[in-house]
Amino acid sequence: MLGILKKAEKVCDAIAGKAAIVWLVIFLVAAAFIVLDRQSGLTGGLNPRTVRGLGKSFGSLAAVAALLSLTYYLLREAYVQLRQRTRILPAADACVKSGLTILRLLHPTLGVLAVHLAVIHAYLMWFVPAHSRLNSIYSGLAVIAILFGTAVLGWIVRQGRRTMAARKKHRLVAWLFVIFYILHLAAA
């Protein structure tokens, strides 16, 4: 098990080492999708229910990426608390540390991916004629704004300003995302 985790750790480290390139590709794919759709009407010829389903799929993927990004923090906090209270077997400790390293390396990329998937979700849901629930639209815009704020604060932390205050703000805004995401689901 540890061997597989170590190999995955190396792959994630390679991705994290090229984070700027990965993030640029994510941005270009999202922008290309929106621009191509606006220019050629890719989704315009589809049934509104199909486009709405596609939009909901992008929203679900955005939520999964955001929650996987949040998983790093949750598991790390649980691990620290568990380690303070009990003794962990060395083999289990090595597996947990390797898993946390993988999540730490993927955390920024998953956050960037979540923002871009949420933007595509918003774009598709905004232009679906059958979708007119204002509560869902307003809560969705709040979720995207909060998710974007989380990403900006994460970027500030990543740029070397790793003060505890910046990290706390990043965590607080991430928890706001969770709350507003639940409200958005309730409004949909």
C-alpha positions as MATLAB code, in Angstrom:
seq = 'MLGILKKAEKVCDAIAGKAAIVWLVIFLVAAAFIVLDRQSGLTGGLNPRTVRGLGKSFGSLAAVAALLSLTYYLLREAYVQLRQRTRILPAADACVKSGLTILRLLHPTLGVLAVHLAVIHAYLMWFVPAHSRLNSIYSGLAVIAILFGTAVLGWIVRQGRRTMAARKKHRLVAWLFVIFYILHLAAA';
ca = [
       0.000    0.000    0.000;
       2.765    2.402    0.935;
       4.542    1.731   -2.377;
       1.448    2.754   -4.346;
       1.064    5.885   -2.233;
       4.718    6.810   -2.760;
       4.322    6.439   -6.546;
       1.167    8.573   -6.446;
       3.067   11.093   -4.336;
       5.762   11.371   -7.047;
       3.120   11.941   -9.747;
       1.393   14.599   -7.624;
       4.743   16.233   -6.902;
       5.414   16.443  -10.645;
       1.987   18.027  -11.188;
       2.525   20.461   -8.307;
       5.931   21.386   -9.733;
       4.223   22.474  -12.919;
       1.221   24.060  -11.184;
       1.322   27.249  -13.235;
       1.180   25.273  -16.487;
      -1.621   23.031  -15.186;
      -3.604   26.060  -13.998;
      -3.088   27.794  -17.345;
      -4.377   24.714  -19.183;
      -7.435   24.573  -16.891;
      -8.116   28.258  -17.551;
      -7.638   27.929  -21.323;
      -9.943   24.908  -21.566;
     -12.672   26.673  -19.563;
     -12.295   29.900  -21.553;
     -12.193   28.030  -24.861;
     -15.395   26.182  -23.994;
     -17.229   29.413  -23.198;
     -15.854   31.346  -26.191;
     -16.539   28.486  -28.630;
     -20.051   28.123  -27.292;
     -20.729   31.849  -27.616;
     -19.306   31.932  -31.153;
     -20.700   28.717  -32.589;
     -23.651   27.986  -30.334;
     -22.539   24.499  -29.323;
     -25.180   24.257  -26.635;
     -27.738   26.440  -28.450;
     -28.955   23.575  -30.599;
     -29.427   21.247  -27.659;
     -32.585   20.651  -25.707;
     -32.656   22.969  -22.637;
     -33.002   19.919  -20.359;
     -29.804   18.495  -21.835;
     -27.918   21.754  -21.307;
     -29.282   22.010  -17.769;
     -28.139   18.433  -17.064;
     -24.706   19.276  -18.470;
     -24.593   22.393  -16.299;
     -25.536   20.405  -13.215;
     -22.804   17.897  -14.030;
     -20.221   20.682  -14.138;
     -21.606   21.973  -10.834;
     -21.264   18.522   -9.278;
     -17.687   18.214  -10.538;
     -16.898   21.659   -9.114;
     -18.285   20.600   -5.745;
     -16.280   17.362   -5.776;
     -13.063   19.241   -6.627;
     -13.717   21.840   -3.900;
     -14.563   19.205   -1.295;
     -11.495   17.139   -2.203;
      -9.448   20.281   -1.764;
     -11.071   20.815    1.650;
     -10.413   17.169    2.539;
      -6.705   17.932    2.900;
      -7.395   20.377    5.731;
      -9.963   18.139    7.443;
      -7.803   15.016    7.371;
      -4.692   16.899    8.459;
      -6.505   18.406   11.439;
      -7.931   14.992   12.392;
      -4.474   13.427   12.066;
      -2.856   16.073   14.272;
      -5.557   15.649   16.928;
      -5.285   11.845   16.790;
      -1.501   11.958   17.044;
      -1.654   14.158   20.121;
      -4.000   11.743   21.876;
      -2.783    8.299   20.822;
       0.224    6.495   19.442;
      -0.123    5.530   15.785;
       1.558    2.447   14.366;
       4.585    3.378   12.222;
       3.228    1.654    9.084;
      -0.144    3.379    9.406;
       1.578    6.677   10.194;
       3.656    6.443    7.002;
       0.538    5.718    4.904;
      -1.391    8.606    6.446;
       1.546   11.003    5.951;
       1.908    9.926    2.327;
      -1.839   10.353    1.730;
      -1.731   13.795    3.300;
       1.247   14.716    1.136;
      -0.741   13.731   -1.972;
      -3.701   15.839   -0.852;
      -1.402   18.761    0.032;
       0.178   18.687   -3.405;
      -3.199   18.472   -5.166;
      -4.936   21.024   -2.903;
      -4.139   24.180   -4.947;
      -4.848   22.551   -8.310;
      -8.152   21.119   -7.074;
      -9.120   24.584   -5.830;
      -8.340   26.188   -9.192;
     -10.206   23.401  -10.980;
     -13.239   23.931   -8.712;
     -13.378   27.638   -9.553;
     -13.247   27.037  -13.299;
     -15.779   24.195  -13.227;
     -18.097   26.429  -11.185;
     -17.753   29.194  -13.784;
     -18.686   26.765  -16.578;
     -21.610   25.541  -14.434;
     -22.783   29.128  -13.935;
     -22.406   29.895  -17.626;
     -24.480   26.897  -18.672;
     -27.159   27.433  -16.036;
     -27.390   31.154  -16.759;
     -28.172   30.628  -20.440;
     -30.670   27.798  -19.995;
     -34.090   29.297  -20.736;
     -35.949   26.876  -18.458;
     -33.955   27.847  -15.381;
     -35.397   30.898  -13.679;
     -35.229   30.347   -9.918;
     -33.829   33.603   -8.595;
     -32.850   32.122   -5.219;
     -30.754   29.520   -7.001;
     -29.127   32.145   -9.211;
     -28.304   34.490   -6.314;
     -26.997   31.717   -4.075;
     -24.949   30.348   -6.992;
     -23.386   33.740   -7.632;
     -22.560   33.977   -3.909;
     -20.973   30.513   -4.012;
     -18.796   31.450   -6.996;
     -17.758   34.728   -5.354;
     -16.836   32.919   -2.135;
     -15.025   30.168   -4.056;
     -13.095   32.806   -5.983;
     -12.264   34.578   -2.699;
     -11.004   31.282   -1.283;
      -8.785   30.819   -4.328;
      -7.398   34.351   -4.052;
      -6.625   33.897   -0.353;
      -5.013   30.539   -1.157;
      -2.882   32.246   -3.782;
      -1.824   34.849   -1.189;
      -0.848   32.065    1.220;
       1.015   30.254   -1.569;
       2.957   33.379   -2.582;
       4.952   33.217    0.602;
       2.751   35.252    2.882;
       2.140   32.187    4.993;
       1.079   34.004    8.096;
      -1.357   32.332   10.426;
      -3.858   35.160    9.817;
      -3.887   34.508    6.058;
      -4.345   30.772    6.606;
      -7.185   31.378    9.060;
      -8.940   33.675    6.585;
      -8.487   31.045    3.863;
     -10.064   28.398    6.132;
     -12.888   30.688    7.199;
     -13.812   31.546    3.629;
     -13.631   27.827    2.733;
     -16.161   27.104    5.481;
     -18.337   29.921    4.144;
     -18.184   28.158    0.782;
     -19.507   24.956    2.367;
     -22.377   26.820    4.050;
     -23.356   28.729    0.921;
     -23.009   25.604   -1.218;
     -25.538   23.860    1.016;
     -27.848   26.881    0.716;
     -27.390   26.784   -3.065;
     -28.369   23.104   -3.146;
     -31.444   23.888   -1.073;
     -32.432   26.714   -3.454;
     -31.963   24.647   -6.630;
];
